[in-house]
Amino acid sequence: MKIMRIGAPGSERPVALLGDGRHVDLSEVLDPRTAWTEQDLDRARAALADAAPTDVAGERVGSPIPRPGAVVCIGLNYRDHAAETGAQVPGEPVVFLKVPSTVIGPFDEVLVPRGSVKTDYEVELGVVLGRRVRYLDSAEEGLAAVAGYVVSHDVSEREFQLERGGTWDKGKNCETFNPLGPWFVTADEVPDPTSLGLRCWVDGELRQDGTTKDLVFGIGELVRYLSRFMVLEAGDVINTGTPAGVALGRPDPKPYLRAGQVVECEIDGLGRMRQTVGAA
């Protein structure tokens, strides 16, 4: 099942994209503003056959995930990305957080922060939980808690992140810094999340071209690991890391983002997003 949220910010409605390209309205079974549990998604799946058709042409596509309670991010989780940035492959997952207000729609404008000189792009596989998790014992339990997947753009400001002292969070939490979408794809439609291609283009130039086969820590293990340190709820998002090709890892002068550029991110089976870059 592929779910979108359509409409102006704050007024989105949940819509399913069917295999034949039609859209149906799921407003009767899914609350467009609160997190969806596994049970909610089961009800939505059962309602597809009788759901009313809806026309989405010309309407804004919002984040397919209602505002998450947490966006948990994993750094340096691809060996090639660690190598390009001169970092060691971590022995344990590198964890940082994004505030939920960073989440925007897949075609909304991304804003370069005021004073920024190193705004960077990062295509990532976003993992969405379908249940509450705490103190899991195995990667299998972790994977079973995943409701589905989404394309995530973990926009970063590298000077704020790496040169201003403290933790990474200053460079990760600027407004508009986490587009999601266009769809939330339920886990049953992604039989092997460890073999998905990820790609990112800037102004039509392919910058990142990786695969989730190269994840250092797999999806189930990440959920298990995080559950030992925090309670995660249904609807929370885990950004699982980015492959090589980011501006930070390229030769000088590094091609950081500027207002007027266009970034596109794509993952096999999960869709493609496109953002124009603006200025805050």
Buried (B, 14 or more C-beta within 10 A) or exposed (E): BBBBBBBEEEEBBBBBBBEEEEBBBBBEBBEBEEBBBBEBBBBBBEBEEEBEEBEBEEBBBBBBBBBBBBBBBBBBBBBBBBBBBEEEEBEEBBBBBBBBEBBBBBBBBBBBBEEBEBBBBBBBBBBBBBBEBEEBEEBEBBBBBBBBBBBBBBBBBBBBBBEEEEEBBBBBBBEBBBBBBBBBBBBEBBEEBBEBBBBBBBBEEEBBBBBBEBBBBBBBBBBBBBBEEBEBBBBBBBBBBBBBBBBBBBEEEBBBBBBEBBBBBBBEBBBBBBBEBBEE
